[in-house]
Amino acid sequence: MLYAHRLLQDPGFTVEDVAQRLGYAQVKTLQQHARAYLGLTAGEMRLSLTPEQALEVVAQRFLAPLRVLSAEAS
């Protein structure tokens, strides 16, 4: 998703271009993944997130639960 976000920052790439470049058979699947990972559609993430913000969202969503599990295991 971070690579998709980076590609979407280029105004020369459409959402369809990015989906194809990343190997998605359907744009809908890219949109579903964007919503799952970043909480936004591909178009929304293009307009509203800087690369730093996108990285922070992914880190919070996926690394924070790992830290909790690691702390519980200790």
Secondary structure, 3 states (H helix, E strand, C coil): CHHHHHHHCCCCCCHHHHHHHCCCCCHHHHHHHHHHHHCCCHHHHHHHCCHHHHHHHHHHHHCHHHHHHHHHHC
